[in-house]
């Protein structure tokens, strides 16, 4: 069995907690570690944005495509708010 490490960012602690708890509780991840105070820079709606985020390190043995789908559902498609 091959272990996978999936990285995912969350906009705040509540979302990070919800995703971490759900993935571990349902057996979709062996462990989820959180790294706070991560700054992400990206282009959104034609402008370069920089925001603080929480980085999740998701360790599992699942198919990465399935895990990505579950994380997207749990985030409820949270998108950066328009400035």
N, C-alpha and C positions, 0 to 999 in steps of 0.2 A: 504494500500500500504506500502511495506517495503522499507526503504531507505537502499542503499548500499554504502559502502566506498571502492573504488578500489584504490590500490597503484600501481604506475608504475614509473619506473625511466627513465630518458632521458639523453643522453650523453652531451647535451648542451642546451643553452637557445633557440636557433632557433627551435629545435625539440620540446621543451617544449611549446613554444609559438604556434607552428603550431597545436599540438595536443589539447592544451587548447582551442584555438579559434574554431577549427573545432567541438569539442565535444559540446561546449556551443552553438555555432551558429546553429548547426543542432538539438539542443534539446536532445542530447544524454546524457548530464550531466547538472545538475542544477547549479553546481559550480565546478571549478577546482582551487585548491590552490597549490602554488609551494613552496617548501622548497629547498633553494640553499645550496651549500657547504655540500652536503651529500657525504660521502666516502663509496664506496661499495668494498668489498673484495670478490673475487670469483675465481674459477678455470676455466681457458680458455686454451685450447690446451696443457693440461698437466702442466701448470704453474699457480701459485697463483698470481693474479693480484689485484691491488688496484687502483681505479680511482675515480675522482670527478664526481658526477652526480647531477641531479636535481630530486627531488622526487615530483611526482604529487599525490595529494589527490583528487580523482575524486568522487564527490558525485552525485548519481543518483538514479533512480527508475527503471532502465532497468535490463534486465537479464544480469548477470555478464559474461556469455559466449559470448553474442553478443558484449558487450562493450570491452572485451578482444580482440576479433577479429578486431574490428574497430581500437583500439589502435595499434595493430600489423600492420595493413595496413598503418596507418598514419606514423608510424615510418619507413616505407619502409624496414622493417627487418634489421635495423641498428645493426650490430654486432661489437664487439670490434675489433679494427684493430690489425693485427698481429705485435707483437713487434720484 
